[in-house]
Amino acid sequence: MANILLLVHRLPYPPNKGDKVRSFHLLKHLQAQHRVFLGTFVDDPDDEQHVDTVRAMCAGAHVARLHPSRAKLASLRGLLSGEALSLPYYRDAGLSEWVQELGASGKIDAVVVFSSSMAQYAEALPALPMLVDFVDVDSAKWTDYGAAHRWPMSWLYKREGERLLAYESAVAAKARCSFFVTDKEVALFRKLSPQSAAAPVEALCNGVDAQFFEPAAGRESPYAAGEVPVVFTGAMDYWPNVDAVQWFATEVLPKLRERRPEVRFHIVGRSPTPAVQALASDVVNVTGTVPDVRPWLQHAAVVVAPLRLARGVQNKVLEAMAMARPVVAARSCVEALDVEEGRELVAAESAQDYLFAVERLIGSPADAAAVGAAGRERVLKSYAWTAHLSGLDRYLTRPEEIAG
């Protein structure tokens, strides 16, 4: 058993959005074998009620409050300092002091960083071995955002991509090992950062809690009788999700309803932006936060994930597969998974692809059930959290070995 400092950019509970699902299971995995000291932020007032739950999982914790509007203003300092804006956004004097004091106490054997922006705190502890879970190549996301926006945001996003890539490369060079969510993300990082060729980098895949996300006979449907629900789930203040539902609602849904007028599109997830709320109509339901996403998944005719600006393993896809529902997802998301495309998960790219795939599954309940059942079997076989997170364990064995 070792003493681990875990640095996470957002309170890792409740596991109700993609990054928090992964960080929660990372905390849970580490906590089962080690004493964990957690440094993190609360950026959502709704999460305040869960702080004590997280503290109970840790040997010690420092939870800093982050106000997004103030943090955005603070991030502009990066324009003067020349650094990526993500770094001052997550910079907090109290958290820095806590990390330095913890390091000076001699209690900590190793540091685990979740997301590149939190690595700045580990810089105060250069003597300690560091593992970094980048999850995705965040710098590439910012570059993609730049290509999808007009000036001046296009310039700002492109700049963020360039500066963040430089920082990611520097962090990877110092880490005992860095992790990305898929082999494809590892390859992308190697391509974008050739100077990191000697840095140890591995894939650490996402998983799903298939016992929690499991169909249940007594779970009631949230849908109206007679409708055919097509469902998207996710945090609806995350821009790739916003883009996905806007695109599907305008490019796919009208044509789908021409053929299947009983179809209704349900956008299920917390914090819908005004752009998402504007989609609400007789045929589009924007739920906002729901107490339990499982009924919405279990009783969906088809789950869609038309993500055009996100890569890697999507928790929303794995959760829907675990619920034995047929999923039609962006080809880039399907290619990130170890699945048999077409049998366990359906890939689509164009609006016509989605139209054909969704209509086929709606029209053939037997095919839809078969895809859903095969998807759940794949999740059970290949996507258990414990199996994937065990990739960390060889780097975090005993304190004397960590130091070696």
CORWORA-V320986 format. One record per residue. PSI is psi in whole degrees, 0 to 359 (none if undefined). Layout:
# CORWORA-V320986
psi->{PSI/PSI}
This chain:
# CORWORA-V320986
psi->{133/166/116/130/118/123/118/137/349/137/121/44/141/157/72/9/164/304/326/332/312/315/325/313/330/313/313/318/314/319/333/339/343/171/124/130/119/128/124/178/150/118/7/120/331/339/349/323/345/0/316/326/318/318/323/340/353/155/338/156/147/119/109/147/130/123/109/319/318/321/324/318/317/327/336/344/335/335/330/322/343/4/171/139/337/334/305/337/319/30/126/127/320/317/320/315/318/317/317/319/320/318/320/336/343/9/335/134/331/160/133/123/131/109/142/328/339/352/339/332/329/343/337/351/59/340/346/141/143/132/140/122/96/336/280/169/88/326/324/328/316/321/319/319/320/321/340/2/163/163/141/351/327/318/317/317/320/318/315/319/316/313/323/324/319/320/316/318/318/320/314/326/334/344/147/321/145/153/143/163/338/164/327/320/323/313/322/316/317/322/315/334/70/337/348/17/327/351/136/120/135/164/137/96/153/163/191/146/92/347/323/311/81/135/142/135/326/7/120/150/138/2/155/148/137/343/158/103/125/130/141/134/149/168/122/19/10/121/318/326/318/312/319/313/326/314/313/318/330/326/336/313/314/317/325/320/336/326/328/80/346/354/139/135/125/122/108/112/161/157/53/133/166/325/323/316/329/344/343/135/191/337/353/123/120/110/329/201/135/148/333/120/344/319/324/326/312/322/11/143/316/141/133/149/71/59/120/344/25/146/184/186/121/121/323/325/313/320/318/321/318/329/8/34/147/134/132/117/161/140/322/325/322/318/340/348/153/81/160/104/135/328/320/337/138/130/146/159/304/167/323/322/311/317/311/313/314/317/321/317/322/321/345/86/328/316/319/316/322/317/317/315/318/324/317/320/322/318/314/325/322/350/44/135/316/317/319/316/345/345/339/334/325/343/349/68/268/150/319/332/326/318/345/none}
